[in-house]
Amino acid sequence: MTLFVLLLLSIYFIATVWVFLDRLLVLNSRIRSESKSLKSLYRGQSKSVAGNSLIFTYLTRVERPNQAILKAASSDAIRVSTKGLTWLSIIASTSPFIGLFGTVVGILETFSTLGSHTSASLNVVAPAISEALIATAAGIAVAIFAYTFHLILKRKAYELSSLLSSQSEVILAHTDEV
């Protein structure tokens, strides 16, 4: 049972790293493009967002930009950019319990085996208990990575949201001038 728990935690860890790397690359790319677009707006080089901006396709569908369409564009961009964060949260919260379950089952198996022996010494009990505790350590390790990665990505998503919001404000300000 301990091996099954460690296998499950290994899958959790691989999923954690996969989601983190995938979303980090996506968010960093989008942050770079939105940052360039915002700088262009601030410098007055453009009256609208860049063609690679997440807001651009929404703005091409309306005659005049308004707050509702910009808010919808921003919300949609954030929703798409942050998919997978829920999985990191689930993994961070459940992996310690999975590890603890593996430890409890390992300890129960140890005591069950000891019950059939006439004498039990520390030399027999200690290795079996320490092997069972590996599952808890693995669960905590996976949780630490998942939680840390979740917070990093959440911060990146906030940064993207802030850039989109700033662009929306500048676009609305340009629209009000006309």
Phi, psi and omega per residue, in radians:
M1 nan -0.648 3.127
T2 -1.075 -0.683 3.113
L3 -1.136 -0.684 3.096
F4 -1.092 -0.762 3.121
V5 -1.093 -0.759 3.122
L6 -1.145 -0.617 3.074
L7 -1.128 -0.791 3.117
L8 -1.082 -0.740 3.114
L9 -1.174 -0.552 3.057
S10 -1.142 -0.722 3.084
I11 -1.114 -0.730 3.078
Y12 -1.016 -0.783 -3.098
F13 -1.142 -0.745 3.111
I14 -1.090 -0.759 3.103
A15 -1.087 -0.696 3.127
T16 -1.063 -0.853 -3.128
V17 -1.142 -0.713 -3.137
W18 -1.075 -0.882 -3.139
V19 -1.072 -0.765 -3.115
F20 -1.058 -0.892 -3.104
L21 -1.112 -0.745 -3.135
D22 -1.081 -0.896 -3.107
R23 -1.212 -0.598 3.118
L24 -1.108 -0.773 3.111
L25 -1.106 -0.770 3.140
V26 -1.103 -0.866 -3.098
L27 -1.128 -0.751 3.121
N28 -1.081 -0.714 3.118
S29 -1.105 -0.790 -3.130
R30 -1.193 -0.654 3.106
I31 -1.109 -0.742 3.109
R32 -1.061 -0.833 -3.095
S33 -1.180 -0.686 3.129
E34 -1.228 -0.581 3.099
S35 -1.150 -0.765 3.087
K36 -1.090 -0.732 3.135
S37 -1.104 -0.752 3.129
L38 -1.135 -0.731 3.106
K39 -1.052 -0.710 3.113
S40 -1.094 -0.707 3.095
L41 -1.150 -0.768 -3.133
Y42 -1.095 -0.679 -3.107
R43 -1.344 -0.146 -3.135
G44 1.374 0.226 3.136
Q45 -1.297 -0.268 -3.093
S46 -2.619 2.640 3.073
K47 -1.726 -0.114 -3.141
S48 -2.411 3.018 -3.128
V49 -1.239 2.840 3.120
A50 -1.188 2.793 -3.116
G51 -1.128 -0.416 3.127
N52 -1.648 0.110 3.121
S53 -1.253 2.630 3.109
L54 -1.201 -0.377 -3.129
I55 -1.472 -0.400 -2.990
F56 -0.926 -0.851 -3.078
T57 -1.106 -0.557 3.101
Y58 -1.233 -0.688 -3.120
L59 -1.212 -0.497 3.137
T60 -1.269 -0.253 -3.099
R61 -1.599 -0.137 -3.136
V62 -2.145 2.668 3.113
E63 -1.253 -0.785 -3.096
R64 -2.270 2.210 3.132
P65 -1.063 2.444 3.065
N66 -2.382 2.921 -3.059
Q67 -1.093 -0.642 -3.096
A68 -1.125 -0.789 -3.105
I69 -1.218 -0.627 3.116
L70 -1.210 -0.653 3.092
K71 -1.178 -0.697 3.097
A72 -1.114 -0.731 3.127
A73 -1.102 -0.778 3.141
S74 -1.119 -0.801 3.136
S75 -1.074 -0.754 3.137
D76 -1.132 -0.735 3.134
A77 -1.095 -0.738 3.127
I78 -1.174 -0.734 3.136
R79 -1.039 -0.804 -3.117
V80 -1.211 -0.686 -3.083
S81 -1.231 -0.437 -3.055
T82 -1.829 0.169 3.113
K83 -1.114 2.473 -3.081
G84 1.809 -0.360 3.133
L85 -1.154 -0.541 3.092
T86 -1.092 -0.698 3.121
W87 -1.113 -0.682 3.093
L88 -1.104 -0.673 3.110
S89 -1.149 -0.740 3.114
I90 -1.104 -0.795 -3.137
I91 -1.105 -0.746 -3.132
A92 -1.094 -0.610 -3.087
S93 -1.525 -0.445 -3.079
T94 -1.721 -0.436 -3.064
S95 -1.085 -0.631 3.062
P96 -1.103 -0.608 3.126
F97 -1.229 -0.640 3.079
I98 -1.129 -0.757 3.090
G99 -1.090 -0.733 3.113
L100 -1.119 -0.692 3.076
F101 -1.028 -0.781 3.108
G102 -1.067 -0.678 3.117
T103 -1.161 -0.788 -3.139
V104 -1.076 -0.792 3.128
V105 -1.112 -0.708 3.108
G106 -1.086 -0.725 3.118
I107 -1.186 -0.707 3.090
L108 -1.069 -0.734 3.113
E109 -1.118 -0.660 3.118
T110 -1.111 -0.826 3.136
F111 -1.153 -0.608 3.097
S112 -1.116 -0.741 3.109
T113 -1.166 -0.683 -3.140
L114 -1.174 -0.521 3.137
G115 -1.096 -0.489 -3.137
S116 -1.486 -0.192 3.093
H117 -1.573 2.616 3.138
T118 -1.366 -0.538 3.103
S119 -2.391 2.475 3.124
A120 -2.181 2.295 3.112
S121 -2.085 2.969 3.133
L122 -1.102 -0.521 3.130
N123 -1.118 -0.479 -3.140
V124 -1.568 -0.711 -3.040
V125 -1.325 -0.775 -3.019
A126 -1.022 -0.830 -3.134
P127 -1.113 -0.655 -3.131
A128 -1.193 -0.710 3.119
I129 -1.172 -0.748 -3.132
S130 -1.138 -0.600 3.076
E131 -1.145 -0.668 3.129
A132 -1.194 -0.596 -3.123
L133 -1.232 -0.286 3.092
I134 -1.050 -0.622 3.137
A135 -1.094 -0.724 3.108
T136 -1.151 -0.750 3.120
A137 -1.067 -0.729 3.119
A138 -1.126 -0.739 3.122
G139 -1.079 -0.728 3.116
I140 -1.185 -0.708 3.120
A141 -1.066 -0.797 3.121
V142 -1.089 -0.729 -3.134
A143 -1.101 -0.690 3.140
I144 -1.081 -0.814 3.129
F145 -1.134 -0.792 -3.104
A146 -1.089 -0.757 -3.123
Y147 -1.182 -0.755 3.115
T148 -1.075 -0.823 3.127
F149 -1.104 -0.667 3.107
H150 -1.051 -0.791 -3.132
L151 -1.167 -0.668 3.105
I152 -1.093 -0.825 -3.129
L153 -1.182 -0.620 3.106
K154 -1.101 -0.695 3.102
R155 -1.145 -0.731 3.095
K156 -1.088 -0.704 3.117
A157 -1.125 -0.662 3.074
Y158 -1.104 -0.734 3.118
E159 -1.066 -0.779 3.102
L160 -1.094 -0.771 3.130
S161 -1.051 -0.723 3.124
S162 -1.119 -0.733 3.108
L163 -1.116 -0.762 3.126
L164 -1.122 -0.698 3.127
S165 -1.131 -0.749 3.122
S166 -1.099 -0.749 3.104
Q167 -1.084 -0.716 3.129
S168 -1.058 -0.767 3.140
E169 -1.094 -0.740 -3.137
V170 -1.161 -0.731 3.125
I171 -1.103 -0.761 3.112
L172 -1.124 -0.629 3.101
A173 -1.139 -0.724 3.089
H174 -1.131 -0.645 -3.138
T175 -1.176 -0.677 -3.140
D176 -1.186 -0.480 3.139
E177 -1.217 -0.518 -3.051
V178 -1.372 nan nan
